[in-house]
Amino acid sequence: MRAEQEPTGRRTSGGRIGGIAAVAALAGLAWVARDVPAALGGRLTGARAERVTRSPQFRDGTFHNRASTRTMVADPGRNLLRELIFGKQKRRPSAAVPLVRPGDTTIGTSHDLSVVWFGHASALIEVEGRRVLVDPVWSQRCSPSALVGPKRLHEPPVTLAELPTVDAILISHDHYDHLDMATVRELVARQRAPFVVPLGVGAHLDRWGVPADRIVELDWSQTHDLGGLALTATAAQHFSGRGLRRDGTLWSSWVVAGAHRRVFYTGDSGYFDGYAEIGEQHGPFDVTLMQIGAYDRAWPTIHMFPEEAVAAHLDLRGGLLIPVHWATFNLALHDWSEPVNRLWAEAKARDVRLAVPRPGERVVVDDPVPVDGWWQAVA
């Protein structure tokens, strides 16, 4: 009898150990996922919700583009999941992406204008003695989770602690690769600048502890004056959402206008006739920051192809074109270097001035460094 009972005892002990391991695994998973509910953001309530409903862009419970768009377009015979797993595209660089430290943090006054691109859509606009930080994302993943989601292909060239004092933090929309909870929380602690955002996005900031007096929410065509520097929300053709609900907050492009210099930033957008209108109303622009990556024929109306970015730049009456929204996160099925290769070819064909900085490199708009194809050596 004793010999028959021993295996049972061992199974019982093993079962306990397995149970403990399962509980520990679940606890670990819960610990890692503890910030996910907060990262999803806040909900529109009270006066903020009432203001949203008065927007000309808001109807039937959601925000809308001027033209009808679809986030996904049927493509018969194409299997996106199979292509994602087995596709032959080279979606990551072969070597380390070269980073540059911006160096001297002093900025000029009067007519001075420069741009520091940190990777993806994050940039610092230095205009007429002011600094505007655009769509800052410093986390390792653009995701509500620290475990899953697109991971950085290069580190930020500087830490948030190394950023100089900024005068405004500009957000284009609430997608994770443009609005990051951890980055926002650190900027709240380290900076004193207001967050200037499209309608409804303030609900997320409010949940993450941004003081109410540091949240400025604008509808398209509305302007926030920053002591002579005008930040104007302008139209874009995209969508929004951090959870299951879509289009509960607005998306925008932005005009940053000083007394002498003007900058345009696309945010995320498909190509549309609004660019010509913005160019007529707010241009010409000394420099445009144009979204060029994460495009696909399956979503042609919400992200521009590189050739369309050049066309939009011309519609905007832009001077120098700086590409953004590429190099940092793998968000589409094209090769890592394809967006900037296509952009360079189109810019040369249409005689458009172009600067392609390394992450962290400062571009002096009046004297940009010539394009040298640096990305080709690491692609």
Residue pairs with C-beta under 8 A, 6 or more apart in sequence:
32 145
32 146
32 147
33 145
33 147
35 144
35 146
35 181
36 144
36 145
38 181
38 207
38 208
39 144
39 145
39 176
39 181
39 242
40 144
40 242
40 243
41 174
41 181
41 203
41 204
41 207
41 208
41 242
41 243
42 203
42 204
42 205
42 206
42 207
42 208
43 203
44 52
44 200
44 203
44 248
44 249
45 203
48 200
48 202
48 203
48 217
51 199
51 217
52 58
52 199
52 200
52 250
55 63
55 199
55 219
55 250
56 219
56 220
57 63
57 64
57 199
57 219
57 220
57 250
58 64
58 199
58 250
62 246
62 247
62 248
63 199
63 200
63 240
63 247
63 248
63 249
63 250
63 251
64 247
65 237
65 238
65 239
65 272
66 235
66 237
66 272
66 274
67 237
67 272
67 301
69 237
69 239
69 270
69 301
69 302
70 299
70 301
71 239
71 246
71 299
71 302
72 298
72 299
73 297
73 298
73 299
73 300
73 301
75 297
75 298
78 298
80 298
80 333
83 333
84 333
87 333
89 333
89 334
89 335
90 335
90 336
90 337
90 379
91 330
91 332
91 333
91 334
91 335
91 336
92 153
92 330
92 336
93 153
93 336
93 337
93 375
93 378
93 379
94 378
94 379
95 377
95 378
96 154
96 378
97 153
97 154
97 327
97 358
97 359
97 375
97 378
98 358
98 359
98 374
98 378
99 154
99 155
99 157
99 358
99 359
99 360
100 157
100 357
100 358
100 359
100 360
100 361
101 157
101 158
101 360
102 116
102 124
102 157
102 158
102 360
102 361
102 362
103 362
105 164
107 114
107 126
107 129
107 131
107 164
108 129
109 128
109 129
110 128
110 129
110 260
111 128
111 260
111 261
112 126
112 127
112 128
112 129
112 261
113 126
113 127
113 128
113 261
113 263
113 286
113 287
113 364
113 365
113 366
114 126
114 362
114 363
114 364
114 365
115 123
115 124
115 125
115 126
115 263
115 287
115 289
115 322
115 357
115 362
115 363
115 365
116 123
116 124
116 126
116 357
116 360
116 361
116 362
116 363
117 123
117 289
117 322
117 324
117 357
117 359
117 360
117 361
117 363
118 124
118 136
118 156
118 157
118 158
118 359
118 360
119 152
119 154
119 156
119 157
119 327
119 328
119 359
119 360
120 135
120 137
120 142
120 177
120 324
120 325
120 326
120 327
120 328
120 329
121 134
121 135
121 137
121 172
121 177
121 178
121 267
121 268
121 289
121 291
121 324
121 325
122 133
122 134
122 135
122 136
122 137
122 138
122 156
123 133
123 134
123 135
123 265
123 289
123 322
123 324
124 131
124 132
124 133
124 134
124 163
124 166
125 131
125 132
125 133
125 134
125 256
125 263
125 265
125 289
126 362
127 229
127 256
127 258
127 261
127 263
128 228
128 229
128 258
128 259
128 260
128 261
130 167
130 168
130 226
130 227
130 229
130 258
131 164
131 165
131 166
131 167
131 168
132 166
132 167
132 168
132 169
132 170
132 229
132 231
132 256
133 163
133 166
133 168
133 169
133 170
133 187
133 193
134 170
134 172
134 254
134 265
134 289
135 170
135 171
135 172
135 178
135 179
135 267
136 160
136 169
136 180
136 183
136 187
137 176
137 177
137 178
137 179
137 180
137 183
138 156
138 159
138 160
138 180
138 182
138 183
138 186
139 180
139 182
139 183
140 146
140 151
140 152
141 148
141 149
141 150
141 151
141 152
142 149
142 150
142 175
142 176
142 177
142 180
142 329
142 331
143 149
143 150
143 176
144 176
144 181
144 242
149 176
150 177
150 329
150 330
150 331
151 329
151 330
152 328
152 329
153 327
153 328
153 329
153 330
153 336
154 327
154 328
154 359
156 359
157 359
157 360
158 360
160 183
160 186
160 187
160 190
161 190
163 190
163 191
165 191
165 192
165 193
166 191
166 193
167 193
167 226
167 227
167 229
168 193
168 194
168 195
168 196
168 224
168 226
168 229
168 231
169 187
169 191
169 193
169 194
169 195
169 196
170 196
170 197
170 231
170 254
170 256
170 265
171 178
171 179
171 195
171 196
171 197
171 198
171 201
172 178
172 198
172 236
172 251
172 252
172 253
172 254
172 265
172 266
172 267
172 268
173 179
173 198
173 201
173 236
173 238
173 240
173 249
173 250
173 251
173 252
173 267
173 268
174 200
174 201
174 204
174 240
174 241
174 242
174 249
174 251
175 240
175 241
175 242
175 268
176 242
177 329
177 331
178 267
178 268
179 201
179 204
179 242
181 204
181 208
184 195
184 205
184 208
184 210
185 208
185 209
187 193
188 208
188 209
188 210
188 211
188 214
192 214
193 214
194 213
194 214
194 215
194 216
194 224
195 202
195 205
195 210
195 214
195 215
195 216
196 216
196 218
196 224
196 231
197 205
197 215
197 216
197 217
197 218
198 217
198 218
198 219
198 233
198 249
198 250
198 251
198 252
199 217
199 218
199 219
199 249
199 250
200 217
200 240
200 248
200 249
200 250
201 217
201 249
201 250
202 210
202 215
202 217
203 249
204 242
204 249
205 215
206 212
206 215
216 224
218 224
218 231
218 232
218 233
218 252
219 233
219 250
220 233
220 234
220 235
220 250
220 252
221 232
221 233
221 234
222 232
222 233
223 230
223 231
223 232
223 233
224 230
224 231
224 232
225 231
228 258
228 259
229 256
229 257
229 258
230 255
230 256
230 257
230 258
231 254
231 255
231 256
232 254
232 255
232 257
232 282
233 250
233 252
233 253
233 254
234 252
234 253
234 254
234 255
234 264
234 274
234 278
234 282
235 252
235 253
235 272
235 274
235 277
235 278
236 251
236 252
236 253
236 266
236 267
236 268
236 269
236 274
237 269
237 270
237 271
237 272
237 274
237 301
237 302
238 251
238 267
238 268
238 269
238 270
238 302
238 303
239 246
239 247
239 251
239 302
240 246
240 247
240 248
240 249
240 250
240 251
241 247
241 248
241 249
251 267
251 268
251 269
252 267
253 264
253 265
253 266
253 267
253 269
253 278
254 264
254 265
254 267
255 262
255 263
255 264
255 278
255 282
255 285
256 262
256 263
256 264
256 265
257 263
257 282
261 286
261 365
262 282
262 283
262 284
262 285
262 286
263 285
263 286
263 287
263 288
263 289
264 278
264 282
264 283
264 285
264 287
264 288
264 289
264 316
264 318
265 288
265 289
265 324
266 288
266 289
266 290
266 291
266 304
266 309
266 312
266 324
267 291
268 291
268 294
268 302
268 303
268 325
269 291
269 302
269 303
269 304
270 300
270 301
270 302
270 303
270 304
270 308
271 304
271 305
271 308
271 309
271 311
271 312
275 312
275 315
275 316
276 315
276 316
278 315
278 316
279 285
279 315
279 316
279 317
279 318
283 316
283 317
283 318
284 316
284 317
284 318
284 319
285 316
285 317
285 318
285 319
286 319
286 320
286 365
287 318
287 319
287 320
287 321
287 322
287 363
287 365
288 312
288 313
288 316
288 318
288 319
288 320
288 321
288 322
289 322
289 324
290 304
290 309
290 310
290 312
290 313
290 321
290 322
290 323
290 324
291 303
291 304
291 309
291 324
291 325
292 304
292 306
292 309
292 323
292 324
292 325
292 326
292 339
292 340
292 342
292 343
293 303
293 323
293 325
293 326
293 327
293 331
293 332
293 334
293 339
294 303
294 325
294 326
294 331
294 332
295 303
295 304
295 305
295 306
295 332
295 334
295 339
296 303
296 332
296 333
296 334
303 332
304 312
305 342
306 323
306 339
306 340
306 342
306 343
306 346
307 342
307 343
307 346
309 321
309 323
309 343
310 321
310 343
310 346
310 347
310 350
310 352
313 321
313 352
314 350
314 352
318 352
319 353
319 365
320 353
320 354
320 355
320 363
320 365
320 368
321 343
321 347
321 352
321 353
321 354
321 355
322 354
322 355
322 356
322 357
322 363
323 339
323 340
323 343
323 354
323 356
326 339
326 340
327 336
327 340
327 359
327 375
328 359
330 336
335 379
336 379
337 375
337 376
337 379
340 356
340 375
341 376
343 354
343 356
344 354
344 356
344 371
344 373
346 352
347 353
347 354
353 368
354 371
355 363
355 368
355 369
355 371
356 371
356 374
356 375
357 363
357 369
358 374
361 369
363 369
